[in-house]
Amino acid sequence: MEYLGVEYLSAVVKQNGSECKIATVDEAEHFTTSWKPDFIGYSMLTGDQKIFEELNSRLKKVHQFTSIAGNSHATFFPEDCSWADLIMRGESESELSEMIGGKSYTDLDSLPWPDRTNFPDMRIRDFIASRGCSGKCGYCYNSAWNKMFPDIGHVRRRDANDVIAELESIKDVDFFYAQDSCFSPSMKWMREFSALYRSKINIPYHVHLRPEQVNEERVALLRDSNCVSLKIALETSSDRLRKLINRGKQTTEDSYNAARLLKEGGISLIMLNMVGLPTATIEEDLATLEVNVRCHPAYAWVAIFQPYPMTELAQYCEKEGIYTGDYSELGDNFFDKSVLNFTELHKEQIACLQRIFAFCVEMQVMPEVDDLAWDRLPKFIHNTMRKVGDRRMFPGVIL
């Protein structure tokens, strides 16, 4: 994946006549020594903040520069970034531009296109046609973002012609990946984009949608413009848990319908899921797996819920005593383990289910609760593969 956020910022710097280099944490010390930059910016997600604080400390000991903390962690927890010289909260293109003597940007179409020079020779290129999300999912920062920045609109779209012009400018690419939280809620915009993309680009691409957005017309427009895969988020099949996470308007039937329409349209489905939600039982998580088995997506992606600070669900967990509130326990990914106050047995079951979730969907099998233990997983996998072998050796006889 490309890092579109910092690519946009790099484009702003270069548009204003300065130089910019995007580096990884591992490359930072080398480039700081050889390049001697006046400013170093840190793009931080929650869970990564200590890495950047320690990096900044090391660099400050031997170099003079102004440090800038940005991205979601700096936006929501500026007090946690007091070690930085400057903190930029929210979308920072205008603030950065004005700081170096440039202009403010009035809308998304006025922004320069992302500077991709630091990521050469990538066969898959990312783009974004909109910013924001209209959802209010309890596990996500979007609700807090919308309250923090009420004047910029929950969802803002770029002009379809501007998106197409950007994609036309990208050379030597085999695939485009739309990073929008939800691609094209507007059918009018989708019709315009589909026609332009088909006539001018026609390279395979991928998007994200909500299950209830998937209808016959949208699938046809996506298919005709060479969209070959997309993600939809089921998260949980439990109506009770859907209300808890503010997705109560969505139904499991929406996901069944989406899976059917996409299969008929020849578009691969990646289904997003979450296990270990607060108050969830292992039986409810297994029911989510069963829906995935029935939908049989091309890939069943699954995360373990993490109570990210300031999100509605994290506040609920603290209030109900489901979580200690020690956010230092959160790592930099959401695949390893649950940090909620579940029993050790339940935590093991959640982790085991997460590890075999996609395997079960691919093999079209359901585990028993007793299979969800570290010492039982190898036997479960072995027995499953034997059953698959029998089905393939005796098609139509053994089901």
N, C-alpha and C positions, 0 to 999 in steps of 0.2 A: 504494500500500500504506500501511496505517496502521502505526505503530510501537508494537506492543502492549507491548513491554517498558517503555518510558517511560510509556505510558498507564496501565499497572498501578501504576507508582511514583507518578504524579500522583494516582491514585485513593487511594492510601495516605496521601499528604500531606493531601489534602482531607478524608479520613475522620477525620484527627486534628486538624481545625480550622484548618489553615494553607492558605495560597494557593499555587498552583503554575501555572507557565506553561511550555509546551513550545515551544521555538523551534529554528529551523534555525541552522546556523553563520552564515549570512548575516544572520539577524535578531538574533543574540545581542547585538551591541554596542548596537543600538537599544533592545532591551528591558531590557538591564542599566542603561542610562542613565535610561530612563523609569520603570522598575519598582523599581530599587535592591534586588535580592534579597539575602537573608542567605546563601543557598546557591546555587551553580550546579553542576549535575551534568553530566558529559560521558559520553555513551553511545558507546563506541568499539569499532569493529571493527578487526582487524589490517589495516594499510594506511592507516588514518585517523589514527593517533596523533600524527603531527607537526602535522596540521591543528589538533587540539585543544590541543596543547601551545603552539603559537603563539597561538591564540585566547586561552588562559588568560593568557599573558604580556601580551598587549595589554590585556585587561580588568583585570588586577591593577595596572597602572600608573595607572589612574584610578578604580578602585572598590575598596571593601573588602567581601569576602565569603569564605566558606569554599568551596573547590572540592572536588568529589568526582569521582573517576574510576571508571567502572564499565563493564559489559558484558564481552564475551569477551576483549578485549585486556588490560584491567585484571585480569581473573580469572587469565589464564594468564601474564601478564608484568607483575606488579606493580612489578618493579624498573624497568620502562620508564615508569612513571607516578609517579616520585618527585617530580615537580614539583607534583603535586596535594596538597592538604592532607589529604584522606582518600581511601582506596581501599576500594571495596566489591567483594568477589569473590563470584561465583556469584549465586544468586537473592537479591535484596536487599530484598524487601518487609519482612521482619521486622526486619532490621537498621536500615532507614530509619525504620520505625515506632517502634522502641524509642528511636532517637536523638532523636526529637521528642516523646517521652513517651507513645507508644502501646503497643499490645499486639503480641505475637508471633502469627504465623499458623500454625495447626497442620496445615493441609492446603490443597489448591487450592480447595476449596469454601468455605473461610473467608475467602478473599481478596475484596476488593471488586472489582466488575467494572471493566474498563478505563475510564478517563476519556477520552471521545471528544470533549470540547468544543473541543479545539484543532484538530480536523480536521472542521469542519462541512461539510455539503452534499456528502458523499461518497456516490456511488451504489453503490459496492462497499465492503463492510465486512468486516474481518478478525476472526476469533475463533480461539480455541485450546481444544480439548477435553482435551488432555493435555500433559504436559511430559516431555521426555527421549526417548531413543532406545535401543533394544536392540541396534542395529547396532554393529559394530566396524570400520567402514570406515577404511582406513589413511590416507585423505586428510582425515579429519574430526577435529574436536576432541572428539567424544563419548566416545571411549575414555579420553582424558585427563581429561575431566570426571567420568566415572564413578569413576575412581581417586581423584580429588581429593575427591569428595563421595560416599563409599560408603554412607552411612547414609540417603540420601534416596530410594533406589530408582532403577533405570534408567528406568522408565516409570511415571508416575503419572497416573491418569485422574480427571477431574471427574465428578461425578454427572450423568447425562444430563438430569435435571430442571433442574439448575442452569444447564447450557449453554442449554437451551431457554428458560428464564426470561430469561437475558441477551439472547438473540436477539430475544425478544418485546419487550424494552424499547427496541430500536433502531428508530427511526422513519425513514421516507423512504429506504428502501434497496431496490435492485433485485437485488443479488447478494451472497452470503456466500462468503468464502474461508477455509477452515480451514488454519491455518498449522502444524498438527501435523507433526512430522517423519514420522510414520506414523499415519494416521488409523485408530483403532479396531482394534488387533490382536485384541480380544475380540469374538467373534461374538455373545455374549450382550448385550454393551453395544451393539453395532451394531443388533441387533434392536430394543432398547428405544429407541435414538435415532431410528431410521428411523420407527417408529410415531409417536413424539412430534412429530418434525419434520414429517412428512406432515400430521398433523392440526392442528398449531398454527402452523407457519411456511410451509412449502411454497414458499419463494422459491428460485430456482436457486442451487446452491452447487457448490464445487470442493474436492477433497481431494487428499492425497498418499498413495500406497500403494507397497508393494514388489511387484515382479512376481509373486512366488509367493503373495501374498495374494489375488490376483484369482481368485475362483472363482464359480461360477454363483449361489450364494446371496448372496454379498456384492454382486455386480453387480445382482442383483434388488432387494436392499434399498436400494442407492444410487439406482438408477433410480426405484423407487417413491417415494422421498423427495425426488425432483427434483434429484439430483446430475446435473449436465449435463457436467462435465469433470473429469478428474483427471490427475495426474502420476505416472508410474512411472519409476524409474531403471534403465536398462540399463547405463549407464556405458561398458562395453566388451563386445564379443562374444567376446573372446579368453579361453579357459579359463585360459591361462597368466597373463594379466594379472589376471583375477578372483582368482586365488589370491594374487597379489602385493598386491592392495588389500583383502584379507580379505572378499571376496564370493564365495568359492569354492563355496558351497552353491547359489548361483543359477545357472541355466542359460539359454542363449539360448532354449530351448524355452519357458521360463516367460514370456518376453516375447512370443513368438509366440502363446502361449495367451491371455495377457492381452489382446493386441491384438484377437484374434478374439472373445473374450467381450464386450469392451467395444463392439466394432462391432455385434455382435448385440444388445446391450442399448441401443444408441443413445446411448452416453456417449462424448464426445470424449476422445481420448488425447493427452496431451503427453508425449513421451518425452525423458528426460534422458540426456545422453551426456557423455563426457569424452575429449578427444584429448590427445596429448602426454604420456601417462603415462610414468613412468620405465621405460626399456628398450623402450618400444613402438616398433615400426617403423611407417612410413607405411602399409605394406600392412595391418597390423593395424587401424589407424584407418580405413582404407577398408573393411575387412570390417565394422566397426561401422556405418559408413554404409550398407552393403548390407543389413544387418539392418533398419535403419530404413526403407529403401526398400521392403523386403518387407512390413513392418508398416504402412507408410503412415499414421503418426499425423497428427492434425490439425496438430501442430507438433512439429518435431524441434529441441529445445533442446540446445545443445552448449557446453561450457566447455573452456578450455585448462587443464590441470592446473597448480596452483600449490603449491609445497612449504611450506605454512604451518608455522611453527615449532611444535615440541612434538608435531606429529602423527607417527604411526609412519612414514608414507611419507617425510616430510621427513628424519627421522633416517636412514632407509635411504639416501636420496639423498646425504646428507653422508658416510655411512660408505663408500659405493661410489664416491665421487668424481663423482657425477652432478650435484651442486650445490655451489656454493662456500660456502654457508651465509651469504651476505650478504643478510639478510632486508630490508635497506633497498631492495633492488631490487623488492620486491613492491609492486604498486600497489593501488588500492582496488577493482579488479575482476578477474575471471578470464576476460576475453574478448580481451585485446590481444595477448599474446605468451607464449611459453614462456621461462622464465628458467633452464632446465636447461642442462647443458653439451652440448647437441646441436650438430651442425654448423650453420652459418648456412643452408645449403640445407635441412636438415631443419626448422629453425625456420620458414623461409619456407613450407614445405609444410604444416606444422601450422596456421599462421595462415591460409593460403589455404583449407585444408579447412574450418576453423572458419567462415570467412566464407560459404562456399557450401553448407554442410552442409544447412541447412533448404531452400534453393533446390533442391538435388538431390533431396531427399525429395519435395518438392511436385511437381517436374517428372518424377519417376520416372526419373532418369538416374544413371549412375555416371561420374565423371571418371576419366581415366587419371592415373597419377602425374605425367606430364609436364605435365598441365594445371594442376598446383598450383604456379604461379609467378605473381608479380604481373603480369608483362607478358603472360601467356597467359589470365588469367581473363576479360577482356572478350570475347575470341574464343570461349572455351568457353561463356560465357553466351549470346552471340549465336547460336552454332550450335545450342545446346540449344533456344532459343526457336524457331528455324526448324523443328527437328524436331517440336516441340510443335504448331506451326502446321500442319505437314503432317498430323499425326495428326488434328487437328480438322477439316481440310478434307476429308480422305479417311478418315472413320471406318470401321474394319473392314478397310481395304485396306492402309494403312500403319500399322504397329504401333510 
